[in-house]
Structure formats: structure tokens, C-alpha cells
């Protein structure tokens, strides 16, 4: 089974098919960033046909959640109940009564969407869910229970890594990731948006691989026109998305917004101590929880240092939309995107955002370099020696005793390495070798939009090239 309407998502679809074909009941927890397409994936795969489906209500009381449940039960089942569900234990008993009488070949598929919203203060929802699974579903072989939520940290703490009644009960988990450039291109083409890869990359810099955002791109518009319409017009779909996004995911959203704003102020990322200094949040459990939540939700990425010391771990803002917001929307210099394009700050933003794209497409870079089969870890890197700092856009630390150092450049045309720039690159590599004390061979790779204009400096310095087209390869 594979949906004709789904773009990409081949691995998740294969996983769902295997769960359907398994010889025991399965409990699948699905999570991922808001707007990433979790619900769409599940609904499309099952062709909108479930034995029971319910979605939690945002900011609702227990009574309202139960009323919603009763309404769905009345609509989806032939059973009649003469009074409302008094609590979630009774509600899940009604699901059980309904499904026990249902005749079906294959698995009974129950889909509970927006699960975190259903666990209201003081309710017995999680207890009832635990009882439903432990006392009934696990004693059968034909149940597939799917729970889904955007609050990734809640899903991990309360369901996947639960220490209560659901401890070790989840049989499968699935994190839905944003689209790659290849999948973004496929989605845009399916919507008849004929854009070249340079313009698709521009859109990706603002939206990332979030299907909901990419689906708003209208055919016949350039990337610049689309960005102006969605972000800067008063009625733009994404004009107020930032606050809606964080408020929907985090109860103390101001704290989370404070941390991502702090991290956004440094393009190469921040250490924990730097985050404390800039954000004003004290070190301890609160900050650890916030960083963990933000990373699980896909807003930041942590990159361990080569020395593996926790204090040297870098936290980098990896959500493209959030980074775009802080650079151009929080305190807009202009509401005309075409005017902003000519500003030096825009060119700088393009440069480091292209670096983030490279960090998010390491499998494609490895494939282009012919090292896909070699185990490796990757990170952005920075270091200081004798008062001089050095930063590396991307390094790939390989198990074959080689470190691939990547320099990433977003440029409108082929890029020429000058003598001055070549000297800077040599100094950067030398500083890296000195600080890291690595004994591995260091190979230098240049990643750019349209490749290098070959000259003496590039011939002496660059051992391999990767272009924008290589980043669009499907993996």
C-alpha cells in the first residue's frame, strides 16, 4: 500500500505497511514539528478510512473533549448510548465495545490525533488510554493504535518514554521530518509551480521543508513574489505564524521564544554557557528541558564537538522559518522584500542559511562525494587560537580516517577563488588542524550553487566539488 497523493515519505509508508502486516497488535506513536504533515501522511496512507478516528481540541476542557468524543462515536459507530461519557475510562470502554462487535479482515485501525490536547488538567485520559491498551488491545493480534502529536517533548515523555502504565508499551515510534530539497521540488511541481532550483532554494531558505508552507506557493509567481505575498502582505498566510507556532506547542512559549531568539543572534550556534548569558535563563533543569524540547520539535540542532565535551556542544537554530522571522519580520527594516534583497544583511543571511541547508543535506553531499557507505558524523565547527578565530561551515568526520572539510557558498553564478580568499581558507584549515590535534587526513570540498570557476587557486586547494543540483538528489 502506498498513496498516490503523498510526496516522498517512502520510509514512513513502508513502516506503516509493515505494522499493518505484523502478527500482533501494534502501538505507534507519531510526532514531529507542527505543520510538517503528520496527520496528512496518516490519513492519506489509510485513504481516510479508520475503524475509529478522533482529534483532540485545542484549549478545550475535559467536558468539551468528552463531548467531541461522544459526537464522533455516535457518527462512526452503530451503537447507541443513552447518556454522555462520564470520564475517559467510560469513553474507552465504549471504543472497546464498538470494536469487539466489528467484523473485519486485517487490523482494526484506531487513530487518535493531537493526543497532547486531550490530556487536560485533572482528567483521566492517559490512565484510560493505558488501560485500553494494556487490558484489551495487547490481548489481541488485530489492533493498530496510532497516536499523534506536535508537542514532541510531551509525546516522548508521556507516551514513548513513559514511566507509568505505558512504560515499554509503544511498539513503534515515527518522527516525521521536513521535506528535503528533492521532496520540496516534487511538491512544488505537483502543484504546477515551475521554478528553477535556485528559486526553490530561495524558498527553502524561508520555509524549510514544511509541506504546509510550500503548499501555499502559487503557480506563476517567482520566489520573490511568493515571499512578499506570504510574509510581508498584511493578509499573508505566514505573517503571524511565528507566535501561533510556539504558542500552540509550548505552555511557557515566552521562554522558548527567548531561547530561540538568543540562539538566532549567532549564526554558527551557541554553547550552553552563551545561551545562559544572552537569554538570562539560569542553568539547570529548566534550560535543559527547553533545549531538549526545541531540538525534539525540530527548531534547533545540537552539534557535539570533536572532543565530545558537553560544554563545547553547539546549539544552532535549524528551523528556517524561525531564523527568517528574527532576521526580517520581528523588526522589519522594510515591508518590501525586493528592497531587502539588495541589502548586505540579506546576502549574509543567504550565505549562512545555505550552510544550514548543507548541514541538513549531508547524505546528498556524501553521495556526491562517493562516500555514502562510510560511517561518519558531521557538525559545524568553530575554534580560536592565539586570538584568531576560525569557523568551518561543515565537517564530515569519517571512519576511514579522513575529515572532509566543506566550504559552502551561495552564489548567483560560478564562484571564483581569489588569492586572498585562498589564503583565508588555508589559514582556516591550518587553525582547525592545530586546535583539533587531528591525525586524520583532511580533504577540502567546495559546496556551491553553480560550481567553481577553475583557476590556479582552486586547482591547488579544492579536492572535490558539490553543486546545488547534487543537494536535490533523492536519497
C-alpha positions as CSV (number, residue, x, y, z in Angstrom):
1,X,0.0,0.0,0.0
2,X,1.4,3.4,-1.0
3,X,-0.6,6.6,-1.5
4,X,-0.5,8.2,-5.0
5,X,-1.1,11.6,-3.4
6,X,1.8,11.6,-0.9
7,X,5.1,13.3,-1.9
8,X,8.1,11.4,-0.6
9,X,7.6,9.8,2.8
10,X,8.6,6.4,1.4
11,X,10.2,5.1,4.5
12,X,7.2,6.0,6.8
13,X,4.9,4.4,4.3
14,X,6.9,1.2,4.3
15,X,6.9,1.3,8.1
16,X,3.1,1.7,8.3
17,X,2.6,-1.2,5.8
18,X,4.8,-3.5,8.0
19,X,2.8,-2.6,11.1
20,X,-0.4,-3.5,9.3
21,X,1.1,-6.8,8.2
22,X,2.5,-7.8,11.6
23,X,1.1,-10.7,13.6
24,X,0.5,-8.8,16.8
25,X,-1.2,-5.7,18.0
26,X,0.9,-2.6,17.4
27,X,1.0,0.8,19.2
28,X,2.6,3.5,17.0
29,X,3.5,7.0,18.3
30,X,4.0,9.7,15.6
31,X,5.5,13.1,16.3
32,X,7.2,15.9,14.6
33,X,7.2,19.7,14.1
34,X,3.8,21.4,13.7
35,X,2.8,21.8,10.0
36,X,5.2,19.0,8.9
37,X,2.4,16.8,7.6
38,X,2.0,14.1,10.2
39,X,-1.8,13.9,10.0
40,X,-1.8,14.2,6.2
41,X,0.6,11.3,6.0
42,X,-1.6,9.0,8.2
43,X,-4.8,10.0,6.6
44,X,-3.6,9.6,3.0
45,X,-1.9,6.3,3.7
46,X,-5.1,4.8,5.1
47,X,-7.2,6.7,2.5
48,X,-9.1,8.4,5.3
49,X,-10.6,5.1,6.4
50,X,-10.2,4.3,10.1
51,X,-12.2,2.0,12.4
52,X,-12.2,4.9,14.8
53,X,-10.7,8.4,14.5
54,X,-10.7,11.3,16.8
55,X,-8.7,14.5,17.1
56,X,-8.1,16.5,20.3
57,X,-9.4,20.0,20.6
58,X,-7.0,22.9,21.3
59,X,-7.5,24.7,24.6
60,X,-10.6,22.7,25.5
61,X,-11.9,21.5,28.8
62,X,-12.3,17.8,29.7
63,X,-16.0,18.1,29.3
64,X,-15.6,19.6,25.8
65,X,-13.1,16.8,24.8
66,X,-15.5,14.2,26.0
67,X,-18.4,15.8,24.1
68,X,-16.2,15.7,21.0
69,X,-15.5,12.0,21.6
70,X,-19.2,11.2,22.1
71,X,-20.1,13.1,18.9
72,X,-17.5,11.1,16.9
73,X,-18.6,7.8,18.5
74,X,-22.3,8.5,17.5
75,X,-21.2,9.3,14.0
76,X,-18.8,6.5,13.4
77,X,-20.4,3.6,15.2
78,X,-23.9,2.0,15.2
79,X,-24.0,1.8,18.9
80,X,-26.4,4.0,20.9
81,X,-25.6,5.4,24.3
82,X,-28.3,7.0,26.4
83,X,-26.0,9.3,28.3
84,X,-22.7,11.1,27.8
85,X,-19.4,9.6,28.7
86,X,-18.8,10.4,32.4
87,X,-15.0,10.1,32.0
88,X,-12.3,8.7,29.8
89,X,-12.4,5.3,31.3
90,X,-16.0,5.0,30.2
91,X,-15.2,6.5,26.8
92,X,-12.5,4.0,26.0
93,X,-14.8,1.2,27.2
94,X,-17.2,2.4,24.5
95,X,-14.5,2.2,21.9
96,X,-13.8,-1.4,23.0
97,X,-17.5,-2.4,22.9
98,X,-17.8,-0.9,19.4
99,X,-14.6,-2.6,18.0
100,X,-15.3,-6.0,19.6
101,X,-18.5,-6.2,17.5
102,X,-16.9,-5.1,14.3
103,X,-16.2,-7.8,11.7
104,X,-13.1,-7.1,9.6
105,X,-10.2,-8.8,7.8
106,X,-6.9,-7.4,8.9
107,X,-6.2,-4.9,11.6
108,X,-8.6,-2.6,13.4
109,X,-7.0,0.9,12.9
110,X,-7.6,3.5,15.6
111,X,-6.1,6.9,15.0
112,X,-6.0,9.5,17.8
113,X,-4.7,12.8,16.5
114,X,-3.5,15.8,18.6
115,X,-3.1,13.5,21.6
116,X,-1.4,16.0,23.9
117,X,-4.5,18.3,23.8
118,X,-6.7,15.5,25.1
119,X,-4.8,15.2,28.4
120,X,-6.4,18.1,30.1
121,X,-5.7,19.1,33.7
122,X,-7.0,16.6,36.2
123,X,-8.5,14.3,33.6
124,X,-8.1,10.5,33.5
125,X,-7.3,10.4,29.8
126,X,-3.8,8.9,29.9
127,X,-4.9,6.4,32.6
128,X,-7.8,5.3,30.4
129,X,-5.5,5.1,27.3
130,X,-3.1,2.9,29.2
131,X,-5.9,0.7,30.5
132,X,-7.4,0.3,27.0
133,X,-4.0,-0.8,25.6
134,X,-2.9,-3.0,28.5
135,X,-6.1,-4.7,29.3
136,X,-7.6,-5.1,25.9
137,X,-5.5,-4.4,22.8
138,X,-2.4,-6.3,23.8
139,X,-4.5,-9.4,24.3
140,X,-5.5,-9.3,20.6
141,X,-3.5,-9.6,17.4
142,X,-5.5,-7.3,15.2
143,X,-5.2,-3.8,16.7
144,X,-3.2,-0.9,15.3
145,X,-3.4,2.0,17.6
146,X,-1.8,5.2,16.2
147,X,-1.4,8.3,18.4
148,X,0.0,11.6,17.0
149,X,1.0,14.9,18.4
150,X,3.0,18.0,17.5
151,X,4.2,18.6,21.1
152,X,7.2,16.3,20.6
153,X,8.6,16.6,24.1
154,X,5.2,15.6,25.6
155,X,4.9,12.7,23.2
156,X,8.3,11.5,24.3
157,X,7.9,12.0,28.0
158,X,4.3,10.9,28.5
159,X,4.0,8.2,25.8
160,X,7.1,6.9,24.2
161,X,9.4,7.0,27.3
162,X,6.6,6.8,29.8
163,X,7.5,5.6,33.3
164,X,3.8,4.9,34.1
165,X,1.3,2.5,32.7
166,X,2.6,3.0,29.1
167,X,6.2,2.0,30.1
168,X,7.6,0.0,27.2
169,X,4.1,-0.4,25.7
170,X,4.7,1.6,22.5
171,X,5.8,-0.9,19.9
172,X,6.9,1.7,17.2
173,X,7.7,5.4,17.0
174,X,8.0,7.6,14.0
175,X,9.4,11.1,13.8
176,X,8.2,12.9,10.7
177,X,10.9,15.1,9.3
178,X,10.6,18.2,7.0
179,X,11.0,17.6,3.3
180,X,14.4,17.6,1.7
181,X,15.1,19.8,-1.3
182,X,14.2,17.0,-3.6
183,X,10.8,16.4,-1.9
184,X,10.2,20.2,-1.9
185,X,10.8,20.3,-5.6
186,X,8.5,17.3,-6.1
187,X,5.7,19.0,-4.1
188,X,6.0,22.3,-6.0
189,X,6.0,20.6,-9.4
190,X,2.9,18.6,-8.4
191,X,1.2,21.9,-7.7
192,X,2.3,23.2,-11.2
193,X,4.8,25.6,-9.7
194,X,7.6,25.7,-12.3
195,X,10.6,27.2,-10.5
196,X,14.2,26.6,-11.2
197,X,16.3,25.1,-8.4
198,X,17.9,28.4,-7.5
199,X,14.5,29.8,-6.7
200,X,13.4,26.7,-4.9
201,X,16.4,27.0,-2.7
202,X,15.4,30.6,-2.0
203,X,12.0,29.5,-0.9
204,X,13.6,26.7,1.2
205,X,15.7,29.3,3.0
206,X,12.5,31.0,4.2
207,X,10.2,28.0,4.8
208,X,12.4,25.0,5.1
209,X,10.8,21.7,4.0
210,X,7.5,22.3,5.7
211,X,4.8,21.0,3.4
212,X,2.1,23.4,4.7
213,X,4.2,26.4,3.9
214,X,5.3,25.0,0.5
215,X,1.8,24.2,-0.5
216,X,0.9,27.9,-0.3
217,X,3.2,28.7,-3.2
218,X,1.0,29.8,-6.1
219,X,1.8,28.8,-9.8
220,X,3.2,31.6,-12.0
221,X,4.9,33.5,-9.2
222,X,8.6,33.9,-8.7
223,X,10.2,33.1,-5.4
224,X,10.5,36.8,-4.6
225,X,6.8,37.4,-5.3
226,X,5.8,34.4,-3.2
227,X,7.9,35.6,-0.2
228,X,6.4,39.1,-0.5
229,X,2.9,37.7,-0.6
230,X,3.2,35.1,2.2
231,X,5.4,37.0,4.7
232,X,5.0,40.8,4.1
233,X,1.5,41.5,2.9
234,X,-1.0,42.3,5.7
235,X,-3.1,39.2,4.8
236,X,-0.1,37.0,4.2
237,X,-0.6,33.4,5.4
238,X,2.7,33.3,7.3
239,X,2.8,36.9,8.6
240,X,1.7,35.9,12.1
241,X,2.9,32.3,12.0
242,X,5.7,32.7,14.5
243,X,3.6,33.3,17.6
244,X,0.9,30.9,16.5
245,X,3.6,28.2,16.1
246,X,5.2,28.5,19.5
247,X,2.0,29.1,21.4
248,X,0.5,26.0,20.0
249,X,3.4,23.8,21.1
250,X,4.7,25.2,24.4
251,X,2.7,26.3,27.5
252,X,5.5,28.7,28.6
253,X,6.1,29.8,25.0
254,X,7.8,33.0,26.0
255,X,10.7,31.1,27.5
256,X,11.1,29.0,24.3
257,X,10.9,32.1,22.1
258,X,13.5,33.8,24.3
259,X,15.9,30.9,23.8
260,X,15.5,30.6,20.0
261,X,15.9,34.4,19.7
262,X,19.1,34.1,21.7
263,X,20.5,31.3,19.5
264,X,19.4,33.2,16.4
265,X,21.8,36.0,17.2
266,X,24.8,33.9,16.4
267,X,24.7,32.2,13.1
268,X,27.2,29.5,13.9
269,X,25.4,28.5,17.1
270,X,25.9,28.9,20.8
271,X,27.3,26.9,23.6
272,X,25.1,26.3,26.7
273,X,27.0,29.0,28.7
274,X,26.5,31.5,25.9
275,X,22.8,30.8,25.8
276,X,22.6,31.4,29.5
277,X,24.4,34.7,29.1
278,X,22.3,36.0,26.3
279,X,18.8,34.7,27.3
280,X,19.2,35.3,31.0
281,X,17.8,31.9,31.8
282,X,19.7,30.2,34.6
283,X,21.5,26.9,34.1
284,X,19.6,23.9,35.4
285,X,16.6,21.7,34.7
286,X,14.5,24.4,33.0
287,X,17.1,25.3,30.4
288,X,17.9,21.6,29.8
289,X,14.2,20.9,29.3
290,X,13.7,23.8,26.9
291,X,16.7,22.8,24.8
292,X,15.6,19.2,24.7
293,X,12.0,20.3,23.7
294,X,13.2,22.6,21.0
295,X,15.5,20.0,19.5
296,X,12.9,17.3,19.5
297,X,10.4,19.7,17.9
298,X,12.9,20.4,15.1
299,X,13.7,24.1,15.9
300,X,17.3,23.7,17.0
301,X,20.1,21.1,16.4
302,X,22.9,20.3,18.8
303,X,26.3,19.5,17.3
304,X,28.8,17.8,19.6
305,X,32.4,19.0,19.5
306,X,35.2,16.8,18.3
307,X,36.4,16.4,21.9
308,X,32.9,15.2,22.9
309,X,32.9,17.6,25.8
310,X,29.3,18.6,26.7
311,X,30.3,22.2,27.4
312,X,31.6,22.6,23.9
313,X,28.3,21.3,22.2
314,X,26.9,23.9,19.9
315,X,23.2,24.6,19.6
316,X,22.2,26.0,16.3
317,X,18.9,27.4,15.1
318,X,17.9,24.9,12.4
319,X,14.3,25.9,11.7
320,X,14.4,28.1,8.6
321,X,11.1,29.9,9.2
322,X,12.2,30.9,12.8
323,X,15.5,32.2,11.5
324,X,13.7,34.1,8.7
325,X,11.4,35.7,11.3
326,X,14.1,37.0,13.5
327,X,16.1,38.5,10.6
328,X,13.3,40.1,8.6
329,X,9.9,40.0,10.3
330,X,10.4,40.7,14.0
331,X,11.6,44.3,13.5
332,X,11.2,44.7,9.7
333,X,13.5,47.2,8.0
334,X,11.0,47.2,5.1
335,X,7.8,45.6,4.1
336,X,9.1,45.3,0.5
337,X,11.1,42.1,0.0
338,X,12.6,43.3,-3.3
339,X,14.2,46.3,-1.4
340,X,15.6,44.0,1.2
341,X,17.2,41.7,-1.4
342,X,19.8,44.4,-2.2
343,X,20.8,44.9,1.5
344,X,24.2,43.4,2.7
345,X,22.2,41.8,5.6
346,X,20.2,39.8,3.1
347,X,23.3,38.5,1.3
348,X,24.8,37.5,4.7
349,X,21.6,35.7,5.6
350,X,21.6,33.8,2.3
351,X,25.2,32.7,3.0
352,X,24.7,31.2,6.4
353,X,21.2,29.8,5.5
354,X,22.8,27.9,2.6
355,X,25.3,26.5,5.1
356,X,22.3,25.2,7.2
357,X,20.9,23.6,4.0
358,X,24.2,21.8,3.5
359,X,24.1,20.6,7.1
360,X,20.6,19.2,6.5
361,X,21.6,17.5,3.3
362,X,24.8,15.7,4.4
363,X,23.5,12.4,2.9
364,X,23.3,14.1,-0.5
365,X,26.8,15.6,-0.1
366,X,28.2,12.2,0.9
367,X,26.6,10.6,-2.2
368,X,28.1,13.2,-4.5
369,X,31.5,12.6,-2.9
370,X,31.1,8.8,-3.3
371,X,31.4,8.2,0.5
372,X,27.8,7.2,1.2
373,X,28.8,3.8,2.6
374,X,31.3,5.2,5.0
375,X,30.1,5.9,8.6
376,X,30.6,9.5,9.6
377,X,29.5,12.2,12.0
378,X,29.0,15.8,10.9
379,X,29.0,19.2,12.5
380,X,29.6,22.9,12.1
381,X,32.9,23.9,13.9
382,X,34.5,26.9,15.4
383,X,37.7,27.5,17.3
384,X,40.2,30.1,18.5
385,X,44.0,30.0,18.6
386,X,46.2,32.9,19.6
387,X,43.4,35.3,19.5
388,X,42.4,34.3,15.9
389,X,39.1,32.6,15.3
390,X,38.2,30.1,12.6
391,X,34.8,28.7,11.6
392,X,34.1,25.7,9.3
393,X,30.7,25.5,7.7
394,X,30.5,21.7,7.7
395,X,33.0,19.0,8.5
396,X,32.4,15.3,8.0
397,X,34.4,13.2,10.4
398,X,34.7,9.8,8.7
399,X,35.5,6.3,10.0
400,X,38.1,5.8,7.2
401,X,40.4,8.2,9.0
402,X,39.6,11.2,6.8
403,X,37.9,14.5,7.8
404,X,36.1,16.2,4.9
405,X,36.1,20.0,5.4
406,X,33.3,21.7,3.4
407,X,33.2,25.4,2.5
408,X,29.6,26.4,1.4
409,X,29.0,29.3,-0.9
410,X,25.6,30.6,-2.2
411,X,26.3,32.5,-5.3
412,X,24.4,33.6,-8.4
413,X,27.0,32.3,-10.8
414,X,30.1,30.1,-10.8
415,X,32.4,31.1,-8.0
416,X,36.0,32.2,-8.4
417,X,38.5,31.7,-5.6
418,X,40.8,34.7,-5.4
419,X,44.3,34.7,-3.9
420,X,43.1,36.5,-0.8
421,X,40.2,34.0,-0.3
422,X,42.5,31.1,-0.9
423,X,44.9,32.4,1.9
424,X,41.9,32.6,4.2
425,X,40.9,29.0,3.5
426,X,44.4,27.7,4.1
427,X,44.6,29.6,7.4
428,X,41.2,28.2,8.4
429,X,42.3,24.6,7.7
430,X,45.6,25.1,9.4
431,X,43.8,26.5,12.5
432,X,41.4,23.6,12.6
433,X,44.3,21.1,12.4
434,X,46.2,22.8,15.2
435,X,43.2,23.1,17.6
436,X,41.7,19.7,16.9
437,X,45.0,17.9,17.0
438,X,43.6,15.5,14.5
439,X,45.8,12.9,13.0
440,X,43.3,12.2,10.2
441,X,43.8,13.3,6.6
442,X,41.9,16.5,5.8
443,X,40.2,16.8,2.5
444,X,38.8,20.1,1.3
445,X,35.4,20.2,-0.5
446,X,33.7,23.2,-2.0
447,X,29.9,23.2,-2.0
448,X,28.3,25.9,-4.1
449,X,25.2,26.7,-6.2
450,X,26.8,26.5,-9.7
451,X,30.3,25.2,-9.1
452,X,33.7,26.7,-9.2
453,X,35.4,28.7,-12.0
454,X,38.6,26.8,-12.1
455,X,41.8,28.7,-11.7
456,X,45.2,28.2,-10.1
457,X,43.9,28.7,-6.6
458,X,41.0,26.3,-6.8
459,X,43.2,23.7,-8.5
460,X,45.7,23.7,-5.7
461,X,43.2,23.9,-2.8
462,X,39.9,22.1,-3.7
463,X,40.0,18.4,-3.9
464,X,36.3,17.9,-4.7
465,X,33.2,19.8,-5.6
466,X,29.5,19.6,-4.8
467,X,26.9,21.7,-6.5
468,X,23.3,22.8,-5.8
469,X,22.0,20.1,-8.1
470,X,23.7,17.4,-6.0
471,X,21.7,18.6,-3.0
472,X,18.4,17.9,-4.9
473,X,19.2,14.2,-5.3
474,X,16.7,11.9,-3.6
475,X,18.1,9.6,-1.0
